[in-house]
Amino acid sequence: MEQAPDLPEILYIFDPLCGWCYGMSPVMQRIKADYAGRVAVSVLCGGMVTGERVAPIGAAWGYIEGALAQVEQAAGVEFGAAFRALGAEGRNIQDSEPPCRAITIFRQLDEQDRAINFAHDIQQAHFYHGHDLNDPRTYEALVAAYGLDLAEFRRRWLLPETAAATQKEFAAVAQIGVQGFPTIILRVGNQGYLLARGFQPYAPFASGLEQALRQAAEEAEK
């Protein structure tokens, strides 16, 4: 997918509609920068809101609104007035498939390993600016900022193969046994090490990563 050959790989399993993932993505961006050349970071979309869970945001707004301050305090991100207005209005459909489909296409088009940045751009578009993630025009503005082929993005958006690839990724995440988002796993060869289940600030996450890397190195020497 995005990983460099032979590097340990962090699997950042997230969903664009997950508020705690909105808090975790900047941590993962910093990890990617600080551990460049040592660890690769790949984004996997989990499909948190699909099937029968797809519904207007108003159906869950009481729960969502109650969690915003907690995420802001713990993670240092901000939920914008436009998103709060979107939630209060209540009609916007919450569906993980469109933003995850956009990430699928971005990874196909981008050769510079920037999917973690694009994923967070999508979250900011929704959680701060209140943009509709069901509207492909939301992603077109973001894709253009990366200098990618916008016409090709639009073409791939409509392909059934793109939708199928996105659904396949949801199924792969389910097969891993992920129960919630974010879930972050370090993969070294055939071994996997759970780094986080839920949000973690940078310092404890980096400490856990270092510990897992040491453990993997010790096990490789046996």
C-alpha positions as CSV (number, residue, x, y, z in Angstrom):
1,M,0.0,0.0,0.0
2,E,2.1,3.0,1.3
3,Q,4.8,1.3,3.3
4,A,8.5,1.4,2.3
5,P,10.0,-2.1,1.8
6,D,11.6,-3.8,4.8
7,L,10.6,-1.1,7.3
8,P,8.4,-1.9,10.3
9,E,4.9,-0.7,9.4
10,I,2.4,1.1,11.6
11,L,-1.1,0.3,10.6
12,Y,-3.2,3.3,11.6
13,I,-6.7,1.9,11.6
14,F,-9.2,4.8,11.7
15,D,-12.4,6.1,10.4
16,P,-12.9,9.6,9.0
17,L,-16.1,10.0,11.1
18,C,-14.4,9.0,14.3
19,G,-13.9,12.0,16.6
20,W,-11.1,10.4,18.6
21,C,-9.4,9.6,15.3
22,Y,-9.6,13.3,14.5
23,G,-7.5,13.8,17.7
24,M,-5.1,10.9,16.9
25,S,-4.3,11.8,13.3
26,P,-2.0,14.7,14.2
27,V,-0.1,12.4,16.6
28,M,0.3,10.0,13.7
29,Q,1.5,12.8,11.4
30,R,4.2,13.7,13.9
31,I,5.2,10.0,14.3
32,K,5.5,9.7,10.6
33,A,7.8,12.7,10.4
34,D,9.9,11.8,13.5
35,Y,10.3,8.2,12.6
36,A,11.0,8.7,8.9
37,G,13.4,6.1,7.6
38,R,12.7,3.8,10.7
39,V,9.0,3.1,10.5
40,A,6.4,3.4,7.7
41,V,2.8,4.6,8.5
42,S,-0.1,3.2,6.5
43,V,-3.7,4.3,6.9
44,L,-6.4,1.7,6.9
45,C,-10.1,2.7,6.8
46,G,-12.4,0.8,9.1
47,G,-15.9,1.6,7.9
48,M,-17.2,2.6,11.3
49,V,-20.5,3.9,9.9
50,T,-21.8,1.6,7.2
51,G,-24.9,-0.4,6.4
52,E,-27.7,0.0,9.0
53,R,-25.5,2.5,10.9
54,V,-25.8,5.1,8.1
55,A,-28.2,7.8,9.4
56,P,-28.6,11.5,9.8
57,I,-26.2,13.0,12.3
58,G,-29.1,14.2,14.3
59,A,-29.8,10.6,15.3
60,A,-26.6,10.5,17.4
61,W,-25.9,14.2,17.9
62,G,-26.7,14.1,21.6
63,Y,-23.9,11.5,22.1
64,I,-21.5,13.2,19.7
65,E,-22.0,16.7,21.1
66,G,-21.3,15.4,24.6
67,A,-18.0,13.9,23.6
68,L,-16.6,17.0,21.8
69,A,-15.2,18.8,24.8
70,Q,-13.5,15.6,26.0
71,V,-11.8,15.1,22.7
72,E,-10.7,18.7,22.5
73,Q,-9.3,18.6,26.0
74,A,-7.4,15.3,25.6
75,A,-6.2,15.8,22.0
76,G,-5.9,19.5,21.5
77,V,-8.0,19.6,18.4
78,E,-11.0,21.9,17.8
79,F,-14.4,21.1,16.5
80,G,-15.5,24.2,14.5
81,A,-18.7,26.2,14.8
82,A,-19.7,25.0,11.3
83,F,-19.5,21.4,12.4
84,R,-21.5,22.1,15.5
85,A,-24.1,23.8,13.4
86,L,-24.2,20.9,11.0
87,G,-24.8,18.5,13.9
88,A,-27.5,20.7,15.5
89,E,-29.3,21.0,12.2
90,G,-29.3,17.2,12.1
91,R,-29.9,16.3,8.5
92,N,-26.4,15.5,7.2
93,I,-26.0,11.8,6.5
94,Q,-23.2,10.1,8.3
95,D,-21.7,7.5,6.0
96,S,-18.1,6.3,6.2
97,E,-18.0,5.0,2.7
98,P,-17.5,8.2,0.7
99,P,-14.6,9.6,2.7
100,C,-12.9,6.2,2.7
101,R,-13.4,5.9,-1.0
102,A,-11.7,9.2,-1.4
103,I,-8.7,7.9,0.6
104,T,-8.7,4.8,-1.6
105,I,-8.3,6.9,-4.7
106,F,-5.8,9.2,-3.1
107,R,-3.5,6.3,-2.3
108,Q,-3.8,5.1,-5.9
109,L,-2.8,8.5,-7.3
110,D,-0.2,9.7,-4.8
111,E,3.4,8.6,-5.0
112,Q,4.7,10.6,-2.1
113,D,3.2,8.6,0.8
114,R,0.9,11.4,2.1
115,A,-2.2,9.5,2.9
116,I,-2.1,10.3,6.6
117,N,-2.1,14.0,5.7
118,F,-5.0,13.6,3.3
119,A,-6.9,11.6,5.9
120,H,-6.5,14.4,8.4
121,D,-7.5,17.0,5.8
122,I,-10.8,15.2,5.3
123,Q,-11.4,15.2,9.1
124,Q,-10.7,18.9,9.3
125,A,-13.0,19.6,6.4
126,H,-15.8,17.9,8.3
127,F,-15.1,18.4,12.0
128,Y,-13.9,22.0,11.7
129,H,-15.3,23.4,8.5
130,G,-18.6,21.4,8.5
131,H,-18.3,20.2,4.9
132,D,-20.5,17.4,3.6
133,L,-18.4,14.2,3.2
134,N,-21.0,12.8,0.9
135,D,-20.3,15.4,-1.7
136,P,-17.3,14.5,-4.0
137,R,-16.6,18.2,-4.4
138,T,-15.4,18.3,-0.8
139,Y,-12.5,16.0,-1.8
140,E,-11.8,17.7,-5.1
141,A,-10.6,20.8,-3.4
142,L,-8.4,18.8,-1.1
143,V,-7.0,16.6,-3.9
144,A,-6.1,19.7,-6.0
145,A,-4.0,21.0,-3.1
146,Y,-1.7,18.0,-3.5
147,G,-1.2,18.6,-7.2
148,L,-2.9,15.4,-8.2
149,D,-4.9,14.8,-11.4
150,L,-8.3,16.0,-10.5
151,A,-10.0,14.6,-13.7
152,E,-8.6,11.2,-12.8
153,F,-9.8,11.5,-9.3
154,R,-13.3,12.2,-10.6
155,R,-13.1,9.3,-13.0
156,R,-12.1,6.8,-10.4
157,W,-14.7,8.1,-7.9
158,L,-17.4,6.6,-10.2
159,L,-15.7,3.3,-10.9
160,P,-17.3,0.2,-9.3
161,E,-13.8,-1.1,-8.8
162,T,-13.1,1.8,-6.4
163,A,-16.1,1.1,-4.3
164,A,-15.2,-2.6,-4.3
165,A,-11.7,-1.9,-3.1
166,T,-13.0,0.3,-0.3
167,Q,-15.4,-2.5,0.8
168,K,-12.5,-5.0,0.7
169,E,-10.5,-2.8,3.1
170,F,-13.5,-2.7,5.5
171,A,-13.6,-6.5,5.4
172,A,-9.8,-6.7,6.0
173,V,-10.1,-4.5,9.1
174,A,-13.0,-6.6,10.4
175,Q,-10.9,-9.7,9.9
176,I,-8.1,-8.3,12.0
177,G,-10.7,-8.1,14.8
178,V,-10.7,-4.4,15.3
179,Q,-13.4,-3.5,17.9
180,G,-13.0,0.3,17.9
181,F,-11.3,3.3,16.4
182,P,-8.5,4.3,16.4
183,T,-6.6,1.0,16.7
184,I,-2.9,1.1,15.9
185,I,-0.7,-1.9,15.3
186,L,3.0,-2.2,14.6
187,R,3.7,-4.9,12.0
188,V,7.3,-6.3,11.8
189,G,7.5,-9.1,9.4
190,N,4.8,-11.6,10.3
191,Q,4.5,-10.3,13.9
192,G,2.0,-7.7,15.1
193,Y,2.2,-5.5,18.2
194,L,-0.8,-3.6,19.5
195,L,0.3,0.0,20.1
196,A,-2.9,1.7,21.0
197,R,-6.6,1.1,21.2
198,G,-8.1,4.6,21.4
199,F,-6.5,8.0,21.6
200,Q,-3.0,8.4,23.0
201,P,-0.9,11.6,23.3
202,Y,2.4,11.7,21.5
203,A,4.8,11.0,24.4
204,P,3.2,7.7,25.7
205,F,2.5,6.5,22.1
206,A,6.1,7.1,21.1
207,S,7.3,5.4,24.2
208,G,5.1,2.4,23.4
209,L,6.4,2.3,19.9
210,E,10.0,2.3,21.0
211,Q,9.3,-0.5,23.4
212,A,7.6,-2.6,20.6
213,L,10.5,-1.9,18.2
214,R,12.9,-3.2,20.9
215,Q,10.8,-6.2,21.5
216,A,10.6,-7.0,17.8
217,A,14.4,-6.7,17.5
218,E,15.0,-9.0,20.5
219,E,12.6,-11.6,19.1
220,A,14.3,-11.4,15.7
221,E,17.6,-12.3,17.3
222,K,16.4,-15.4,19.0
